[in-house]
Amino acid sequence: MSLIKRAKMGLKDDSIREVAINEGVEEEKLLRLIAEGRIIIPRNNVNREMKIIGIGEGLTTKVNVNIGTSNLYVNPEMEARKAEIAVKFGADTIMDLSTGGNLDEIRRMLMKKAPIPFGTVPIYQAFIEAAAKKGAGVYMTEDDIFNTIEKHLKDGVDFMTIHAGITMEIVEKALKTDRITGIVSRGGTMLAAWMIENKCENPLYKNYEYLLELFSKYDAVISLGDALRPGSILDSHDYLQMAEMLIVSKLVEEAWKHNVQVMVEGPGHMPLNQIEANVKLEKQLCKGAPYYVLGPLTTDIGAGYDHIVSAIGAAIAAASGADIICYLTPSEHLGLPDEEDVKEGLIAAKLAAHSGDIVKLGRKALKRDLEMSIARSNLNWDEMYRLSLDPERARKLHERFGLKGKVCTMCGEYCVYKILKLKTSI
C-alpha cells in the first residue's frame, strides 16, 4: 500500500514519525498534507538504509545535489567522493545524472555511498544505450524506456525525473519558436528528438497511466520534469514554459488519483522579479504539490559563479514557497564539476534554503542564527566554528595570519566587543 493511501486511511509508520519529529510537525497534520499531496516522503519500498526526509508545505526547504559521470570523462571514484562530500555537508537528496561508463554499476555504487533519498533521470540511460546498440538514441523503443524505469525502481531509486509534460504539440511549436535558447533540458531534447524521428507522441505522456502503476508498485516519487524550462532570463514565462506547466498540473492530479507521490520541477533562468509569481503560479495550478526548482538563475552572465547566481534566486524561491532547490556549482554551463565544486555549490544552496526558511517558517528557523549571534557577541570562536556550515573553513580563515587569540585579525584590540561589552539577552 502506498504512502498516500496509508495517509488517507490515517495509518502512521516510522517514516511519518521520523519526519514529524525532525520537522517539529504534528503527525496528524503531516498525514493530512501527505494525503492531499502537499508533502512527499521519497522512499522506495525496497527500503534501503537511508535518512528519511519530508518535502513540502510547512517543512524546511531541502537541497538536492546532482552528481554523475560525463560521456567524455568517466571517473566513478571521483563521483563516489562527490557523493561522500554531499552527505558530509548536508545534502538532503542526491541525483545520479551519469551519461558515461557502466550506468547500472555507477548508479548502484553511488546509492551505497549516499544513504539519502536517491534520484535519477532514466531517459538518459534508455537513450544512451540505444545509441550504443542501434547507432542513435532516437532508435530507443517505448519498451526500452519503461524497462529502464522499472530497473531503476527495482534498484531502490526513490524519485525520478519524468518528462511527461512535453507533448508532440509543444515540440512542433518549439521548432518554430523565437526562443533564444531553445529546449535546454537534456531529457527534454532526447524525447523531442525521438518524437520528431518517430512521429509519435511522448511515450511518458501517452502511457502515463502505466507509468503510475509502476511507481505505485514501488511507492516511489515522480518528479515531473520541466523539459521546456527557460535557458535564458529572456525566455522566462514564454508560451512553451506555460503550456508545459498546464499539462503538468493535470498529470499531478492524475498521479494523486492513483495514490502516487509527485513533485513538480521548475526553472531554470528567471529575472528576480518573476520568481515569487512563478512559485505562486505552480502552487495554484498544481494544487500545492511540492515544487522543486533549479536555482532559478537570476542572470545569464555568471559563468564560473553560477552557484552564487543560483543561490540568489533560490533564496527568493524558498521564501516564496518552493520546497526543494537543486544546487548549481561553479562549473555550471562550463564543464563537469569536481569535488570542490560540489562542496561550494551545496553550501551556497543550503545558505539560500535557510535564508528562505527564515521568511517562510519564521522563528522556527532562527535557532541556529540566534546561537551564532550569541557566540559572536561572546567571542566564542569554537562555538562559531561549530555552528557554521563549513567549520574547517571558518577556523582556517580565522587563523589564517597565525593569530589564535580572543579577537580576529580584522579589528584586533579595536573589536566592538572589546571596546564596549553589552550584556547579551535572549
Sine and cosine of phi, psi and omega as CSV:
sin_phi,cos_phi,sin_psi,cos_psi,sin_omega,cos_omega
0.00,0.00,0.72,-0.69,-0.07,-1.00
-0.96,0.29,0.31,-0.95,-0.02,-1.00
-0.87,0.49,-0.68,0.73,0.00,-1.00
-0.88,0.48,-0.69,0.72,-0.01,-1.00
-0.89,0.45,-0.67,0.74,0.04,-1.00
-0.89,0.45,-0.65,0.76,0.00,-1.00
-0.90,0.44,-0.63,0.77,0.03,-1.00
-0.89,0.45,-0.48,0.88,0.01,-1.00
-1.00,0.00,-0.03,1.00,0.01,-1.00
0.97,0.22,0.36,0.93,-0.04,-1.00
-1.00,-0.01,0.82,-0.57,0.01,-1.00
-0.99,-0.12,0.46,-0.89,0.12,-0.99
-0.63,-0.77,-0.08,-1.00,-0.06,-1.00
-0.89,0.46,-0.57,0.82,-0.01,-1.00
-0.92,0.40,-0.63,0.78,0.06,-1.00
-0.88,0.47,-0.74,0.68,-0.03,-1.00
-0.90,0.45,-0.67,0.74,-0.03,-1.00
-0.90,0.43,-0.72,0.70,0.01,-1.00
-0.91,0.42,-0.67,0.74,0.00,-1.00
-0.86,0.51,-0.69,0.72,0.01,-1.00
-0.92,0.40,-0.75,0.66,-0.07,-1.00
-0.90,0.43,-0.52,0.85,-0.06,-1.00
-0.99,-0.15,-0.14,0.99,-0.04,-1.00
0.92,0.39,0.65,0.76,-0.03,-1.00
-0.87,-0.48,0.59,-0.81,0.04,-1.00
-0.92,0.39,0.64,-0.77,-0.04,-1.00
-0.87,0.50,-0.62,0.78,-0.02,-1.00
-0.91,0.42,-0.64,0.77,0.03,-1.00
-0.92,0.39,-0.66,0.75,0.02,-1.00
-0.87,0.49,-0.71,0.70,0.03,-1.00
-0.85,0.52,-0.69,0.72,-0.02,-1.00
-0.89,0.46,-0.70,0.72,-0.04,-1.00
-0.94,0.33,-0.52,0.86,0.10,-0.99
-0.93,0.37,-0.69,0.72,0.01,-1.00
-0.87,0.49,-0.55,0.83,0.01,-1.00
-0.99,0.11,-0.11,0.99,0.00,-1.00
1.00,0.10,0.14,0.99,-0.06,-1.00
-1.00,0.06,-0.28,0.96,0.09,-1.00
-0.74,-0.67,0.63,-0.77,0.10,-1.00
-0.84,-0.54,0.44,-0.90,0.16,-0.99
-0.82,-0.57,0.99,-0.15,-0.06,-1.00
-0.95,0.31,0.96,-0.29,-0.02,-1.00
-0.37,-0.93,0.98,-0.20,0.07,-1.00
-0.85,0.53,0.62,-0.79,-0.05,-1.00
-0.96,0.28,0.06,1.00,0.21,-0.98
-0.89,0.46,-0.43,0.90,0.14,-0.99
0.86,0.50,0.79,0.61,0.14,-0.99
-0.95,0.32,0.32,-0.95,-0.01,-1.00
-0.94,0.33,0.88,-0.48,0.00,-1.00
-0.29,-0.96,0.22,-0.98,0.06,-1.00
-0.95,0.30,0.69,-0.73,0.02,-1.00
-0.99,-0.14,0.79,-0.62,0.02,-1.00
-0.74,-0.67,0.38,-0.93,0.14,-0.99
-0.92,-0.38,0.53,-0.85,0.01,-1.00
-0.76,-0.65,0.83,-0.56,0.08,-1.00
0.56,-0.83,-0.34,-0.94,-0.17,-0.99
-0.85,0.53,0.80,-0.60,0.06,-1.00
0.99,0.17,0.01,1.00,0.00,-1.00
-0.96,-0.26,0.28,-0.96,0.05,-1.00
-0.89,0.45,0.53,-0.85,0.02,-1.00
-0.94,0.34,0.78,-0.63,-0.03,-1.00
-1.00,-0.09,0.34,-0.94,-0.02,-1.00
-0.81,-0.58,0.77,-0.64,0.06,-1.00
-0.97,-0.24,0.59,-0.81,0.07,-1.00
-0.90,-0.43,0.77,-0.63,0.11,-0.99
-0.99,-0.12,0.74,-0.68,0.14,-0.99
-0.72,-0.70,-0.02,-1.00,0.07,-1.00
0.69,-0.72,0.43,-0.90,-0.02,-1.00
-0.96,0.28,0.27,-0.96,0.15,-0.99
-0.94,-0.35,0.42,-0.91,0.07,-1.00
-0.92,0.39,-0.26,0.97,0.04,-1.00
-0.99,-0.12,-0.26,0.97,-0.02,-1.00
-0.52,-0.86,0.96,-0.27,-0.05,-1.00
-0.94,-0.34,0.95,-0.33,0.00,-1.00
-0.63,-0.77,0.99,0.14,-0.04,-1.00
-0.84,0.55,-0.54,0.84,0.00,-1.00
-0.90,0.44,-0.64,0.76,0.04,-1.00
-0.91,0.42,-0.64,0.76,0.02,-1.00
-0.91,0.42,-0.58,0.81,0.06,-1.00
-0.89,0.46,-0.66,0.75,0.03,-1.00
-0.91,0.41,-0.61,0.79,0.05,-1.00
-0.88,0.48,-0.68,0.73,0.01,-1.00
-0.88,0.48,-0.67,0.74,0.01,-1.00
-0.91,0.42,-0.64,0.77,0.04,-1.00
-0.90,0.43,-0.67,0.74,0.01,-1.00
-0.85,0.52,-0.70,0.71,0.01,-1.00
-0.92,0.39,-0.69,0.72,-0.03,-1.00
-0.86,0.52,-0.66,0.75,-0.09,-1.00
-0.99,-0.14,0.28,0.96,0.26,-0.97
1.00,-0.05,0.43,0.90,0.11,-0.99
-0.88,0.48,0.63,-0.78,0.03,-1.00
-1.00,0.03,-0.59,0.80,0.05,-1.00
-0.66,-0.75,0.25,-0.97,-0.01,-1.00
-0.59,-0.81,0.56,-0.83,0.04,-1.00
-0.81,-0.59,0.64,-0.77,0.09,-1.00
-0.99,-0.15,0.92,-0.38,0.00,-1.00
-0.95,-0.31,0.48,0.87,-0.09,-1.00
-0.85,0.52,0.64,-0.77,0.07,-1.00
-0.78,-0.63,0.11,0.99,0.00,-1.00
-0.65,-0.76,0.49,-0.87,0.00,-1.00
1.00,0.04,-0.22,-0.98,0.04,-1.00
-0.98,0.18,0.99,-0.17,-0.17,-0.99
-0.90,0.43,-0.59,0.81,0.02,-1.00
-0.92,0.39,-0.72,0.69,-0.01,-1.00
-0.90,0.44,-0.68,0.74,-0.02,-1.00
-0.89,0.45,-0.72,0.69,0.00,-1.00
-0.86,0.51,-0.74,0.67,-0.04,-1.00
-0.91,0.41,-0.58,0.81,0.04,-1.00
-0.92,0.40,-0.70,0.72,-0.03,-1.00
-0.92,0.38,-0.54,0.84,0.04,-1.00
-0.89,0.45,-0.55,0.83,0.05,-1.00
-0.96,0.29,-0.55,0.83,-0.03,-1.00
-0.97,0.25,-0.41,0.91,-0.11,-0.99
-0.84,-0.55,1.00,-0.04,-0.01,-1.00
-0.99,0.16,0.82,0.58,0.06,-1.00
-0.70,-0.71,0.25,-0.97,0.00,-1.00
-0.77,0.64,0.74,-0.67,-0.20,-0.98
-0.87,-0.49,0.76,-0.66,-0.02,-1.00
-0.83,-0.55,0.33,-0.94,0.05,-1.00
-0.60,-0.80,0.14,-0.99,0.14,-0.99
-0.84,-0.55,1.00,0.03,-0.19,-0.98
-0.89,0.46,-0.40,0.92,0.01,-1.00
-0.87,0.48,-0.48,0.88,0.04,-1.00
-0.84,0.54,-0.79,0.62,-0.08,-1.00
-0.91,0.42,-0.67,0.75,0.01,-1.00
-0.87,0.49,-0.69,0.73,-0.03,-1.00
-0.93,0.36,-0.72,0.69,-0.06,-1.00
-0.91,0.41,-0.67,0.74,-0.01,-1.00
-0.94,0.34,-0.54,0.84,0.09,-1.00
-0.91,0.41,-0.63,0.77,0.03,-1.00
-0.88,0.47,-0.65,0.76,-0.02,-1.00
-0.94,0.35,-0.62,0.79,-0.10,-1.00
-1.00,0.00,-0.54,0.84,-0.16,-0.99
-0.88,-0.47,-0.03,1.00,0.07,-1.00
0.99,-0.16,-0.31,0.95,0.03,-1.00
-0.32,-0.95,0.59,-0.81,-0.02,-1.00
-0.89,0.46,-0.47,0.88,-0.03,-1.00
-0.94,0.35,-0.13,0.99,0.05,-1.00
-1.00,0.00,0.08,1.00,0.10,-1.00
-0.90,0.45,0.50,-0.87,0.03,-1.00
-0.98,-0.19,0.22,-0.98,0.08,-1.00
-0.88,0.48,-0.60,0.80,0.06,-1.00
-0.89,0.46,-0.62,0.78,0.05,-1.00
-0.84,0.54,-0.69,0.72,-0.04,-1.00
-0.90,0.44,-0.77,0.64,-0.09,-1.00
-0.96,0.26,-0.50,0.86,0.09,-1.00
-0.91,0.40,-0.61,0.80,0.05,-1.00
-0.91,0.41,-0.69,0.72,0.03,-1.00
-0.86,0.51,-0.72,0.69,-0.03,-1.00
-0.92,0.39,-0.56,0.83,0.05,-1.00
-0.88,0.48,-0.68,0.73,0.03,-1.00
-0.90,0.44,-0.65,0.76,0.02,-1.00
-0.90,0.45,-0.68,0.73,0.02,-1.00
-0.89,0.46,-0.52,0.85,0.02,-1.00
-0.95,0.31,-0.27,0.96,0.01,-1.00
0.97,-0.23,0.23,0.97,0.04,-1.00
-0.87,0.50,0.72,-0.70,-0.14,-0.99
-1.00,0.01,-0.52,0.85,0.04,-1.00
-0.50,-0.87,0.48,-0.88,-0.02,-1.00
-0.67,-0.74,0.64,-0.77,0.16,-0.99
-0.97,0.24,0.86,-0.52,-0.01,-1.00
-0.85,-0.53,0.92,-0.39,-0.04,-1.00
-1.00,0.06,0.94,0.35,-0.04,-1.00
-1.00,0.01,-0.14,0.99,-0.09,-1.00
-1.00,0.00,-0.13,0.99,0.03,-1.00
-1.00,-0.02,0.91,-0.41,-0.07,-1.00
-0.95,-0.31,0.19,-0.98,0.03,-1.00
-0.85,0.52,-0.65,0.76,0.00,-1.00
-0.87,0.49,-0.68,0.73,0.01,-1.00
-0.93,0.38,-0.65,0.76,0.01,-1.00
-0.87,0.49,-0.68,0.73,0.01,-1.00
-0.88,0.48,-0.62,0.78,0.05,-1.00
-0.95,0.32,-0.58,0.81,0.01,-1.00
-0.89,0.45,-0.55,0.83,0.00,-1.00
-0.92,0.40,-0.38,0.93,-0.03,-1.00
-0.95,-0.31,0.12,0.99,-0.12,-0.99
-0.96,0.29,0.37,-0.93,0.13,-0.99
-0.99,-0.17,0.33,0.94,0.09,-1.00
-0.81,0.58,0.63,-0.78,0.02,-1.00
-0.95,0.31,-0.67,0.74,-0.13,-0.99
-0.95,-0.31,-0.01,1.00,0.05,-1.00
0.91,0.41,-0.54,-0.84,0.04,-1.00
-1.00,-0.01,0.87,-0.49,-0.09,-1.00
-0.95,-0.32,-0.03,1.00,0.09,-1.00
-0.99,0.16,0.82,-0.57,-0.02,-1.00
-0.89,0.46,-0.73,0.68,0.05,-1.00
-0.89,0.46,-0.60,0.80,0.03,-1.00
-0.90,0.44,-0.66,0.75,0.01,-1.00
-0.94,0.35,-0.58,0.82,0.04,-1.00
-0.87,0.49,-0.71,0.70,0.00,-1.00
-0.94,0.34,-0.63,0.77,0.03,-1.00
-0.88,0.47,-0.70,0.71,0.02,-1.00
-0.89,0.46,-0.65,0.76,0.02,-1.00
-0.89,0.45,-0.70,0.72,-0.02,-1.00
-0.89,0.45,-0.66,0.75,0.00,-1.00
-0.91,0.41,-0.71,0.70,-0.03,-1.00
-0.91,0.42,-0.68,0.74,-0.11,-0.99
-0.99,-0.11,-0.09,1.00,0.00,-1.00
0.79,0.61,0.68,0.73,-0.02,-1.00
-0.76,-0.65,0.39,-0.92,0.06,-1.00
-0.93,0.37,0.43,-0.90,0.07,-1.00
-0.80,0.60,0.88,-0.48,-0.02,-1.00
-0.86,0.51,-0.52,0.86,-0.02,-1.00
-0.95,0.31,-0.47,0.88,0.07,-1.00
-0.99,0.12,-0.73,0.68,-0.06,-1.00
-0.90,0.44,-0.62,0.79,-0.05,-1.00
-0.95,-0.31,0.56,0.83,-0.11,-0.99
-0.88,0.47,-0.58,0.81,-0.01,-1.00
-0.90,0.43,-0.65,0.76,0.06,-1.00
-0.91,0.42,-0.63,0.77,0.05,-1.00
-0.85,0.52,-0.68,0.73,0.01,-1.00
-0.89,0.45,-0.60,0.80,0.05,-1.00
-0.88,0.47,-0.66,0.75,0.02,-1.00
-0.89,0.45,-0.74,0.67,-0.05,-1.00
-0.93,0.36,-0.55,0.84,0.06,-1.00
-0.91,0.42,-0.63,0.78,-0.01,-1.00
-0.86,0.51,-0.62,0.78,-0.05,-1.00
-0.97,-0.24,0.01,1.00,-0.02,-1.00
0.78,0.63,0.68,0.73,0.05,-1.00
-0.99,-0.14,0.23,-0.97,-0.07,-1.00
-0.99,-0.14,0.74,-0.67,0.17,-0.99
-1.00,0.02,0.82,-0.57,0.10,-0.99
-0.96,-0.27,0.98,-0.21,-0.12,-0.99
-0.95,0.32,0.94,-0.33,-0.11,-0.99
-0.94,0.33,0.51,-0.86,0.04,-1.00
-0.98,-0.19,0.99,0.13,-0.03,-1.00
-0.88,0.47,-0.45,0.89,-0.05,-1.00
-0.96,-0.27,0.44,0.90,0.04,-1.00
-0.88,0.47,0.49,-0.87,0.01,-1.00
-0.95,0.31,0.71,-0.70,0.06,-1.00
-0.99,-0.14,0.09,1.00,0.06,-1.00
-0.54,-0.84,0.54,-0.84,0.05,-1.00
-0.90,0.45,-0.35,0.94,0.00,-1.00
-0.98,0.19,-0.23,0.97,0.03,-1.00
-0.99,-0.17,-0.01,1.00,-0.12,-0.99
-0.89,0.46,0.69,-0.72,0.06,-1.00
0.87,0.49,0.59,0.81,0.09,-1.00
-0.99,0.11,-0.01,-1.00,-0.06,-1.00
-0.84,0.54,-0.70,0.72,-0.08,-1.00
-0.88,0.48,-0.71,0.70,0.01,-1.00
-0.88,0.47,-0.70,0.71,-0.05,-1.00
-0.95,0.32,-0.60,0.80,0.01,-1.00
-0.89,0.46,-0.67,0.74,0.02,-1.00
-0.92,0.40,-0.65,0.76,-0.02,-1.00
-0.89,0.45,-0.59,0.81,0.03,-1.00
-0.90,0.43,-0.66,0.76,0.06,-1.00
-0.91,0.42,-0.70,0.71,0.00,-1.00
-0.85,0.52,-0.62,0.79,-0.01,-1.00
-0.87,0.49,-0.59,0.81,0.05,-1.00
-0.95,0.32,-0.60,0.80,0.01,-1.00
-0.92,0.40,-0.55,0.84,0.07,-1.00
-0.87,0.49,-0.76,0.65,-0.02,-1.00
-0.89,0.46,-0.61,0.79,0.02,-1.00
-0.91,0.42,-0.63,0.78,0.04,-1.00
-0.88,0.47,-0.70,0.72,0.00,-1.00
-0.88,0.47,-0.62,0.79,0.02,-1.00
-0.87,0.49,-0.50,0.87,0.00,-1.00
-0.99,-0.11,0.20,0.98,0.01,-1.00
0.85,0.53,0.63,0.78,0.04,-1.00
-0.95,-0.30,0.75,-0.67,0.05,-1.00
-0.95,0.32,0.60,-0.80,-0.08,-1.00
-0.52,-0.86,0.57,-0.82,0.21,-0.98
-0.74,-0.67,0.25,-0.97,-0.11,-0.99
-0.89,-0.45,0.74,-0.67,0.02,-1.00
-1.00,-0.03,0.57,-0.82,-0.05,-1.00
-0.75,-0.66,0.01,-1.00,-0.13,-0.99
-0.91,0.42,0.33,-0.94,0.35,0.93
0.93,-0.37,-0.42,-0.91,0.02,-1.00
-0.96,-0.28,0.77,-0.63,-0.12,-0.99
-0.31,-0.95,0.74,-0.67,0.05,-1.00
-0.86,0.50,0.49,-0.87,-0.06,-1.00
-0.78,0.62,-0.67,0.74,-0.13,-0.99
-0.97,0.22,-0.05,1.00,0.01,-1.00
-0.97,-0.24,-0.16,0.99,-0.16,-0.99
-0.92,0.40,-0.75,0.66,-0.02,-1.00
-0.86,0.51,-0.70,0.72,0.00,-1.00
-0.89,0.46,-0.61,0.79,0.01,-1.00
-0.90,0.45,-0.69,0.72,0.01,-1.00
-0.90,0.44,-0.71,0.71,0.00,-1.00
-0.88,0.47,-0.62,0.79,0.01,-1.00
-0.90,0.44,-0.72,0.70,0.02,-1.00
-0.87,0.48,-0.70,0.72,-0.03,-1.00
-0.89,0.45,-0.58,0.81,0.01,-1.00
-0.96,0.29,-0.78,0.63,-0.06,-1.00
-0.92,0.39,-0.62,0.78,-0.09,-1.00
-0.99,-0.17,0.27,0.96,0.14,-0.99
0.80,0.60,0.68,0.74,0.11,-0.99
1.00,0.07,0.12,0.99,0.03,-1.00
-0.86,0.51,0.61,-0.79,0.01,-1.00
-0.81,0.59,0.64,-0.77,-0.06,-1.00
-0.92,-0.38,0.79,-0.61,-0.10,-0.99
-0.88,-0.47,0.96,-0.28,-0.14,-0.99
-0.94,-0.35,0.56,-0.83,0.05,-1.00
-0.99,-0.13,1.00,-0.05,-0.13,-0.99
1.00,-0.04,-0.92,-0.39,-0.02,1.00
-0.96,0.28,0.43,-0.90,0.11,-0.99
-0.99,0.15,0.75,-0.66,-0.12,-0.99
-0.99,-0.11,-0.08,1.00,0.11,-0.99
-0.47,-0.88,0.39,-0.92,-0.04,-1.00
-0.99,-0.15,0.08,1.00,-0.13,-0.99
-0.96,-0.29,0.38,0.93,-0.12,-0.99
-1.00,-0.08,0.35,0.94,-0.06,-1.00
-0.75,0.66,0.80,-0.60,-0.06,-1.00
1.00,-0.03,-0.28,0.96,-0.02,-1.00
-0.71,-0.71,0.40,0.92,-0.07,-1.00
-0.92,0.39,-0.29,0.96,0.10,-0.99
-0.92,0.39,-0.51,0.86,0.05,-1.00
-0.97,0.26,-0.73,0.69,0.03,-1.00
-0.84,0.54,-0.69,0.72,0.01,-1.00
-0.89,0.45,-0.66,0.75,-0.02,-1.00
-0.90,0.43,-0.56,0.83,0.04,-1.00
-0.87,0.49,-0.77,0.64,0.00,-1.00
-0.93,0.37,-0.61,0.79,-0.04,-1.00
-0.91,0.42,-0.60,0.80,0.02,-1.00
-0.88,0.47,-0.68,0.73,0.02,-1.00
-0.93,0.38,-0.67,0.74,0.01,-1.00
-0.87,0.49,-0.72,0.70,0.00,-1.00
-0.89,0.45,-0.70,0.72,0.02,-1.00
-0.89,0.46,-0.48,0.88,-0.04,-1.00
-1.00,0.07,-0.16,0.99,0.05,-1.00
0.83,-0.56,-0.01,1.00,0.09,-1.00
-0.89,0.46,0.55,-0.83,-0.18,-0.98
-0.97,-0.24,-0.47,0.89,0.02,-1.00
-0.51,-0.86,0.69,-0.72,0.00,-1.00
-0.89,-0.46,0.61,-0.79,0.06,-1.00
-1.00,-0.08,0.78,-0.63,-0.02,-1.00
-0.93,0.37,0.35,-0.94,0.25,-0.97
-0.84,-0.54,0.41,-0.91,0.00,-1.00
-0.93,-0.38,0.19,-0.98,0.08,-1.00
-0.86,0.51,-0.34,0.94,-0.02,-1.00
-1.00,0.04,-0.06,1.00,-0.02,-1.00
-0.80,0.61,0.70,-0.71,-0.03,-1.00
0.95,0.32,-0.03,1.00,-0.09,-1.00
-0.87,-0.49,-0.59,0.81,-0.06,-1.00
0.09,-1.00,-0.07,-1.00,0.01,-1.00
-0.95,0.32,0.78,-0.62,0.01,-1.00
-0.95,0.30,0.51,-0.86,0.12,-0.99
-0.99,-0.17,-0.14,-0.99,-0.08,-1.00
-0.88,0.47,-0.68,0.74,-0.01,-1.00
-0.91,0.41,-0.60,0.80,0.06,-1.00
-0.87,0.49,-0.68,0.73,0.00,-1.00
-0.87,0.50,-0.72,0.70,0.01,-1.00
-0.88,0.47,-0.75,0.66,-0.02,-1.00
-0.89,0.46,-0.69,0.72,-0.01,-1.00
-0.90,0.43,-0.66,0.75,-0.01,-1.00
-0.91,0.42,-0.72,0.70,-0.02,-1.00
-0.90,0.44,-0.65,0.76,0.05,-1.00
-0.87,0.49,-0.68,0.73,-0.02,-1.00
-0.93,0.37,-0.61,0.79,0.02,-1.00
-0.92,0.39,-0.61,0.80,0.07,-1.00
-0.90,0.43,-0.64,0.77,0.04,-1.00
-0.90,0.43,-0.71,0.70,-0.01,-1.00
-0.88,0.48,-0.70,0.71,-0.01,-1.00
-0.92,0.40,-0.64,0.77,0.05,-1.00
-0.87,0.50,-0.65,0.76,0.05,-1.00
-0.92,0.40,-0.62,0.78,-0.01,-1.00
-0.91,0.42,-0.52,0.85,0.03,-1.00
-0.87,0.49,-0.56,0.83,0.06,-1.00
-0.98,0.17,-0.74,0.67,-0.13,-0.99
-0.95,0.32,-0.63,0.78,-0.10,-1.00
-0.94,-0.33,-0.14,0.99,0.06,-1.00
0.92,0.39,-0.63,-0.78,-0.11,-0.99
-0.87,0.49,-0.40,0.91,0.03,-1.00
-0.84,0.54,-0.48,0.88,-0.05,-1.00
-0.99,-0.12,0.03,1.00,-0.18,-0.98
-1.00,-0.09,-0.08,1.00,-0.13,-0.99
-0.82,0.57,-0.75,0.66,-0.05,-1.00
-0.92,0.39,-0.60,0.80,0.04,-1.00
-0.90,0.43,-0.66,0.75,0.03,-1.00
-0.88,0.47,-0.71,0.70,0.00,-1.00
-0.89,0.45,-0.63,0.78,0.02,-1.00
-0.92,0.40,-0.66,0.75,-0.01,-1.00
-0.89,0.45,-0.65,0.76,0.03,-1.00
-0.91,0.41,-0.69,0.73,0.02,-1.00
-0.87,0.49,-0.65,0.76,0.01,-1.00
-0.90,0.43,-0.70,0.71,-0.05,-1.00
-0.93,0.38,-0.37,0.93,0.05,-1.00
-0.99,-0.13,0.07,1.00,-0.05,-1.00
0.78,0.62,0.65,0.76,0.00,-1.00
-1.00,-0.04,1.00,0.03,-0.14,-0.99
-0.92,0.40,-0.65,0.76,-0.01,-1.00
-0.87,0.49,-0.63,0.78,0.03,-1.00
-0.94,0.35,-0.61,0.80,0.06,-1.00
-0.89,0.46,-0.68,0.73,0.05,-1.00
-0.86,0.52,-0.74,0.68,-0.08,-1.00
-0.87,0.49,-0.62,0.79,-0.08,-1.00
-0.99,0.14,-0.22,0.97,0.00,-1.00
-0.98,0.21,0.32,-0.95,0.01,-1.00
-0.96,0.26,-0.36,0.93,0.00,-1.00
-0.70,-0.72,0.98,0.19,-0.07,-1.00
-0.82,0.57,-0.62,0.79,-0.02,-1.00
-0.89,0.46,-0.68,0.73,0.01,-1.00
-0.93,0.37,-0.66,0.75,0.01,-1.00
-0.86,0.51,-0.71,0.70,0.02,-1.00
-0.90,0.44,-0.69,0.73,-0.03,-1.00
-0.87,0.49,-0.69,0.73,-0.01,-1.00
-0.93,0.37,-0.62,0.79,0.00,-1.00
-0.91,0.41,-0.59,0.81,-0.09,-1.00
-0.98,-0.19,0.22,0.97,-0.15,-0.99
-0.85,0.53,-0.59,0.80,-0.05,-1.00
-0.98,-0.18,0.38,0.92,0.13,-0.99
1.00,0.03,-0.01,1.00,-0.02,-1.00
-1.00,-0.03,0.73,-0.68,0.05,-1.00
-0.80,-0.60,0.44,0.90,-0.07,-1.00
-1.00,0.09,-0.29,-0.96,-0.08,-1.00
-0.96,0.27,-0.48,0.88,-0.03,-1.00
-0.97,-0.23,0.01,-1.00,0.08,-1.00
-0.94,-0.33,0.21,-0.98,-0.10,-1.00
-0.98,0.20,-0.08,1.00,0.05,-1.00
-0.96,0.27,-0.74,0.68,-0.08,-1.00
-0.92,-0.40,-0.41,0.91,-0.01,-1.00
0.85,0.53,-0.74,-0.68,-0.02,-1.00
-0.95,0.32,-0.16,0.99,0.03,-1.00
-1.00,-0.10,0.35,0.94,0.09,-1.00
-0.86,0.52,0.66,-0.75,-0.03,-1.00
-0.84,0.54,-0.53,0.85,-0.03,-1.00
-0.99,0.12,-0.14,0.99,0.15,-0.99
-1.00,0.01,-0.60,0.80,-0.04,-1.00
-0.95,0.30,-0.72,0.69,-0.06,-1.00
-0.59,-0.80,0.96,-0.29,-0.02,-1.00
-0.99,-0.11,0.90,-0.43,0.06,-1.00
-0.98,-0.20,0.49,-0.87,0.02,-1.00
-0.95,0.32,0.77,-0.64,0.03,-1.00
-0.99,0.12,0.76,-0.65,0.05,-1.00
-0.86,-0.50,0.50,-0.87,0.00,-1.00
-0.95,-0.33,0.00,0.00,0.00,0.00
